[in-house]
Amino acid sequence: MHFTWRPGFDDDKADTEVEVRFAAEGDGTRVELVHTGWEKLENGAKSRAGYDSGWEGVLEAYRKAV
């Protein structure tokens, strides 16, 4: 799955890109998330730092839901 993501900015700001991959692993599924495009944002490094732990929580919620 691949989509654009605008991390809390107005519509006229740059989008980042998120790719989520699912792969069979043993009796389960490995989920890999790659979030790129931070260099397009004015304060990209700072914005990215805020997502370092954010996506971890999102993926954990997804794991519990499925």
NORHU-V839122 format. One line per field, one symbol per residue. phi: phi as a letter, one per 30 degrees, with the letter a starting at -180 (. if undefined). psi: psi as a letter, one per 20 degrees, with the letter a starting at -180 (. if undefined). burial: b if it has 24 or more other C-alpha atoms within 12 Angstrom, else e. A space follows every 50 residues. Layout:
phi=???
psi=???
burial=???
//
This chain:
phi=.badbcdicdddcdccbbbcccbdbicbbcccbbcbjdddcecedddded cecddeddddddeddc
psi=pprqpomkrrhjrqqrppppqpppocjbpppppporjhiiqglggggghh igighghghgggghh.
burial=eeeeebbeeeeeeebbeeeeeeeeeeeeeeeeebbbbbeebeeeeebbee beeeeeeeeeeeeeee
//
